[in-house]
């Protein structure tokens, strides 16, 4: 794949990822300005995640027969409109109505971006390319959200959405000017959701995605009270979140290369073992910040290294239906985030927060066992044609 196209893909996932995560950084600003409870503003995240989870596979099936560049441009145009309306919102209700539009357009864009990048990758480098493209999404958590938060604090929360609009317009122009015309060879039969779900290996991989993300977010969603309850300051929490973000970004990129070298199954097996070990050591390391930071780094590195491995495995089960498989994986990922936050919330409510890593470790044992039924596959061949 040409480096220019790869950079455009990474930029696109970075901008879209920032839009999904930005609410966490400007939540209080929105609540104050729109005279709304913070807990209610937080539901904008839930609205986005649910819309994304439902829309990704449906939109993948609906757009399968259309030329890829056109789908990317249309979805990105709708994404720009969604963020433009968010910036112009004068009430919480308006924001709540706009979020599904933003999520659905983002879902279509991300799925086509990931699948197209995989198909255009050189033989033997599919995992690496998927990891690099997904690294843009991870980087949004490290750089996009803090930048958007800073701009929101300095110029008002709406300016954060204007920043996303600007980045989206730049990506739109680059895709329009540089991206080649790519004909889809998908058919309604090969892109049947029912057909994919009936494939036991696909279903197994999707469950693994959901459970791994749930195990991760049981602890990650409540890392702040986990640390402050042990006597740490919010500055220390910010430091650990930075460590986690950097580790996740590096892990997403490195995971692709590891997948190309060792294969999806071995990569996922090693990641599960290291994740379980990290969770078992997390509470014990809490008393020493640097030790705790090292465990957090390992935990987040291995967790996000699983994503390109899972994506490559899904594509290679049925290359012709790879795009729909990736959309189902994004849905499974969002469901895992919601499940993890829900389970973590129940633990916090019960006053057993320090037991969260043990639950996460126990939950991760299930996908570790499931990997027994994951079969290695040869790399998918390039099934796209570039046209005029």
C-alpha positions, 0 to 999 in steps of 0.5 A: 500500500502507498504511504500516502493512502495509509496516512489518509486512513490513519488521519481519518480514524484519528478524526472519527475516534476523536469525535466519539471520545471527545464528550469525556473531555468536555462533559462538564463544560456542556453540562454547565452551558446547557444547564443539564446534569453531568450524568445526563450529558454522559448518556451522549456516549451511550447513545453514540455507542449503541447507534454505532453498534447497531448501524455498523453491520446494517450499513456495511450490508447496505453499501456493499455494492457501491464503489468504495471511494463514493461510500467513504466520501458520502459517509465522511460528508454526513459525519461533517454535517453531524459535527457541524450540527453538534457545534451549533447545538443550543440544547441537550436534546439537539445534541442527543438527536445529532449524536446518532447521525454522527455515530452512523456515518462514523460506523460506515466510514470506519468499516470501509476504511479498515476493510479497504486498507486490509484489501489493499495491503501487500501480501503478508502485511495485512495485520500490520496495516490494520494495526497502523490504521487502527492506531489512529483511533487509539491516538485519538484518545492520547492526543485528540481528546486532550487537544479538544478538551484544551480548545474547549476550555479555552474557547468553549465546548463548541470549538472542540466540534469545530476542530473535528469539522476542520479535520474532517474537511481536510480528510474529505479533500484528501480522499477526493483528490488522492484516493483511487476508484475501487470497485466492490465485488461484494454481493448480497449473498456474500455479505449476508449477516445471517450467513456470517453469524451462522459461521461458528468461527466468526461468532466465536471471534465476535464473542472474544472481542466482546469479552476482552473489551468488557474485561478491559473496561471493567477496570479502565472505566473506573481507574480514577476512583480505583487510584484516588481510593488508594490515596493518589491525586488526580494528577497521578490519575492523569499520568496513568491515563497518559501511560495507558493511552500511549501503551494502547496506541503503540500496542495497536500498531505493534499488534499488527506486525506481531500478527503477521509474524506469529499469526492471529491465534498465537497473538491472541493467546499471548495477549490473554495470558499477559492481560490476566497476569496484569490484572492479578498484579494490578492491586498488588502494584497499586502502592508503588506508582512506577510499578503500577504504571508498568503494569498499566502499560503492559495491560493496555499494550496487550489489550489493544494489540488484540484488535488487529489480530481479531480483525485479520482473523475475521477477514481471513475466515471469509475474505469476500465478506470481510467488510461485514465481518469487520462491521460486526466486530466493531459492534461487538467492540462497542457492546463490550465497552458497554458491558464492561462499564455496566459490570464495573459500575455494579462493582463500584456501587457494591463498594468492592472496587478493588475486586474489579481486576479479579473479575476482569481476569476471570472474565478474560479466561473465557476468551482464552479458552475459546481460542482453542476453536480459532483456526489459523488461516492464510492471509486474504488475497487482494480482492479489490480492483482499482479503476479510473 
